[in-house]
Amino acid sequence: MRSSVIIGLISLRCVIVIIIVVFVVVVTITAFLFAFIQVAHKAVFMATMEAIRRVKTVFIIFIAFVCCWTPYIVVVLLDTSDTLPLPVHLYTSMLAHLHASINFVIYGIMNANFRAYFAAHFLACGRRMRCM
C-alpha cells in the first residue's frame, strides 16, 4: 500500500480493526453526544447564544473531520492490492492532513473577536500600505 508507511507495515486485518475502532466508533459516539446536547438544551433550559455558537463550531469541526478523513479511509480499505494510482493515495492523504489547517480557519471564522481583529488590523493596514 502506498497510502501510508505505517499502514504498509501492518496487516490489512489490523488496519480494518484500527479504522473501525478509531474512526467509526468515535464518529458514532460524537454524533450521539451532539444529538444528546441538542435535546438536553431544548428540554432542560433555554440555551444562550454563546452556547449555541460553541456547539455549532464544534459540529462544523466534526463535519470537517469526517469530510477530510473519510476519502483516505475508503482508499486504504478498498485498495488492498495496491491497484489505485499514486495520485489517488497522495490526494486523499493530503486531504486528510489538511484537516488541521481547516480547523484554524473554522475557528477564525466562527470567533467574533478574531473577525473584528482581522477587519480592524488588516483592512487598516491595506489603507496605509504598511503593517505594524
C-alpha positions in Angstrom: 0.0 0.0 0.0 1.3 3.4 -0.9 -1.1 5.4 1.3 1.0 5.2 4.4 4.3 3.9 5.6 2.8 2.7 8.9 -0.2 1.1 7.3 2.2 -0.7 4.8 3.9 -2.3 7.7 0.9 -3.9 9.4 -1.7 -6.4 8.2 -4.9 -5.5 6.5 -6.9 -7.0 9.3 -5.2 -4.8 11.8 -5.8 -1.7 9.6 -9.5 -2.6 9.5 -9.8 -3.0 13.2 -8.0 0.3 13.8 -10.2 2.1 11.4 -13.4 0.7 12.9 -12.3 1.4 16.4 -10.8 4.8 15.9 -13.0 6.3 13.2 -16.4 4.6 13.2 -16.8 4.3 16.9 -15.5 7.9 17.6 -17.7 9.3 14.8 -20.8 7.4 16.2 -20.2 8.5 19.8 -19.6 12.1 18.7 -22.8 12.2 16.7 -24.7 10.7 19.6 -23.3 13.2 22.0 -24.2 16.1 19.7 -27.7 14.9 19.4 -27.9 14.5 23.2 -26.6 18.0 23.7 -29.2 19.4 21.4 -32.0 17.5 23.1 -30.7 18.5 26.6 -30.5 22.2 25.6 -34.1 22.2 24.3 -35.6 20.1 27.1 -33.9 21.5 30.2 -33.3 25.2 29.7 -33.0 27.9 27.1 -29.5 27.8 25.6 -27.7 31.1 25.4 -26.5 32.3 22.1 -22.9 31.7 23.1 -23.6 28.1 24.0 -25.3 27.6 20.6 -22.4 29.2 18.8 -20.0 26.9 20.6 -22.0 23.8 19.7 -22.2 24.9 16.1 -18.4 25.5 15.9 -17.7 22.0 17.3 -20.2 20.4 15.0 -18.6 22.2 12.0 -15.2 20.9 13.1 -16.6 17.4 13.4 -18.1 17.6 9.9 -14.8 18.9 8.5 -13.0 15.9 10.2 -15.4 13.4 8.6 -15.1 15.0 5.2 -11.3 15.2 5.3 -10.6 11.7 6.7 -13.3 9.6 5.0 -11.8 9.6 1.5 -8.4 8.4 2.9 -10.0 5.6 4.9 -12.0 4.5 1.9 -8.9 4.4 -0.2 -7.0 2.4 2.4 -9.8 -0.1 2.8 -10.5 -0.5 -0.9 -7.0 -0.6 -2.3 -5.8 -3.8 -0.6 -4.0 -4.9 -3.8 -2.3 -1.6 -4.5 -4.1 -1.0 -7.8 -5.1 2.6 -7.4 -2.7 5.2 -8.9 -0.3 7.0 -6.7 -2.1 10.4 -7.1 -5.2 9.0 -5.6 -3.2 8.0 -2.5 -1.4 11.3 -2.4 -4.5 13.4 -2.7 -6.5 11.6 -0.1 -3.6 11.7 2.3 -3.2 15.4 1.7 -6.9 16.0 2.2 -6.8 14.1 5.5 -3.9 16.1 6.8 -5.4 19.3 5.6 -8.0 18.9 8.4 -5.6 20.6 10.9 -5.4 23.7 8.7 -9.1 23.8 8.1 -9.7 23.8 11.9 -7.8 27.0 12.2 -9.9 28.7 9.5 -13.1 27.4 11.0 -12.2 28.7 14.5 -11.2 32.0 13.0 -14.5 32.4 11.0 -16.7 31.4 14.0 -14.9 33.6 16.5 -16.3 37.2 16.6 -13.1 38.6 18.3 -10.9 37.1 15.6 -13.1 38.6 12.8 -13.1 42.0 14.5 -9.3 42.0 14.9 -8.8 40.8 11.3 -11.1 43.5 10.0 -9.6 46.3 12.1 -5.9 45.4 11.6 -5.6 44.1 8.1 -8.1 46.5 6.5 -6.4 49.4 8.1 -3.0 48.0 7.1 -4.2 47.9 3.5 -5.3 51.5 3.6 -2.0 52.7 5.0 0.1 50.2 2.8 2.2 49.2 5.8 1.8 46.7 8.6 3.0 47.0 12.2 
